[in-house]
Amino acid sequence: MQLSDFPVTPVERSRVGDVDFESPGFGRIFSDHMFSMDFRNGAWVEPRIHPYAPLELEPGVAMLHYGQTVFDGYKAFRGADGDARIFRPERNAQRLHDSCLRLCIPIMPADELREILLNATRELIRLDHAWLPTARGQSLYVRPLIIATESTLEVRAATDYRFMVMTSPVGAYFGDQLDGIALKVEDRYTRAATVGGLGAAKTAANYAASLLPGAESRAEGFDQVLWLDGNEHRYVEEVGAMNIFFKIDGTVVTPPLGGSILPGVVRDSTLTLLADWGVPVDERRIEIGEVVDAFHAGTLEEVFGAGTAAVICPVASIGYRGEVYRVAAPPPGELTRMLYDELSGIQYGEREDRHGWVMRVPLPDGA
Ligand SMILES: Cc1ncc(COP(=O)(O)O)c(C=O)c1O
């Protein structure tokens, strides 16, 4: 048997009839089936699809104590023609692979991982096609996860792992997001070390570090944290689950990938579209002081986040050291809107997929 060929144990009774597709939330409900495979005795074995079910783990497993775990996330959309469209999953496969290397997880070569992950995703979507929402704005979120499952309290890379893929019908991440969100610049806590840390890996520790600052910013009335570099709290890094872009005096500025921020798939897609459209872009370090100066000069034209959960999310205001700075025009700005319309149009199969970003999965209940 090929590793990318796997047996399927179907559910006895689907739970899809119990789902409130009006307001699915984000990652609160999981579809009937999931994929699993294990690493033991030095090899990845037993790929399989089976009913979504609780895990049985010893309390001593390494992941629970030392956080040896990685995940990723991408979405499948139901197009007007009824087919599912998965947005650039091969990028997520590569990032999952790279995250494993940083977390010392003995992952298979990147091309094998891609084949297994994409096959598992296709199979899950075919099997659970009734879970793929039909409403515009909704989608099926795909969450691969790898955890260390060896029971040991020794601080070292574990010998055993489980690789899982689950899917979840989701709505828009920030409700009526085109109104714009409020960011709080975090100048006390740090998300990830500037050099040599975990920032570029999609791993639990980065998100654990963000919880307290996130809760504090929400208590102050903000939606998300805008992270600064971990050395000086001076240069802008990224948002909680998005990469950040500023349009200042006609040029779009975004921080470069340098190991401390997540290399976002939507970030990359945004940069490609901006290049296609001939919009001036500067991928460079940007000080928070420069953003404040642009606000005072009236040149802070648009600010937006880019990420799988929200696609393109306009930022209405930025809070920094007790002051609130609003972008010049009411959000969404023109460029923000164009990017949102283009990316979501490609994702739902309404606009031409010129870069071959979409992986199409024909569905039994498609048109
Ligand atoms: C910390 C962080 N930055 C950026 C992103 C955006 O990445 P992507 O566009 O691949 O979803 C995410 C979401 O995955 C994230 O969690």
The ligand as an SDF file (V2000), in Angstrom:
LIG
                    3D

 16 16  0  0  0  0  0  0  0  0999 V2000
    0.5900   34.4220   13.4450 C   0  0  0  0  0  0  0  0  0  0  0  0
    0.0150   34.3590   12.0860 C   0  0  0  0  0  0  0  0  0  0  0  0
    0.4620   35.2150   11.1400 N   0  0  0  0  0  0  0  0  0  0  0  0
   -0.0060   35.2110    9.8880 C   0  0  0  0  0  0  0  0  0  0  0  0
   -0.9830   34.3130    9.5020 C   0  0  0  0  0  0  0  0  0  0  0  0
   -1.4590   34.3090    8.0860 C   0  0  0  0  0  0  0  0  0  0  0  0
   -1.0050   33.1750    7.3810 O   0  0  0  0  0  0  0  0  0  0  0  0
   -1.8520   32.5420    6.1950 P   0  0  0  0  0  0  0  0  0  0  0  0
   -2.0300   33.6330    5.1860 O   0  0  0  0  0  0  0  0  0  0  0  0
   -1.0220   31.4330    5.6720 O   0  0  0  0  0  0  0  0  0  0  0  0
   -3.1360   32.0990    6.7750 O   0  0  0  0  0  0  0  0  0  0  0  0
   -1.5010   33.4130   10.4370 C   0  0  0  0  0  0  0  0  0  0  0  0
   -2.5410   32.4480   10.0750 C   0  0  0  0  0  0  0  0  0  0  0  0
   -2.2990   31.3720    9.6790 O   0  0  0  0  0  0  0  0  0  0  0  0
   -0.9820   33.4220   11.7570 C   0  0  0  0  0  0  0  0  0  0  0  0
   -1.4390   32.5700   12.6800 O   0  0  0  0  0  0  0  0  0  0  0  0
  1  2  1  0
  2  3  1  0
  2 15  2  0
  3  4  2  0
  4  5  1  0
  5  6  1  0
  5 12  2  0
  6  7  1  0
  7  8  1  0
  8  9  2  0
  8 10  1  0
  8 11  1  0
 12 13  1  0
 12 15  1  0
 13 14  2  0
 15 16  1  0
M  END
$$$$
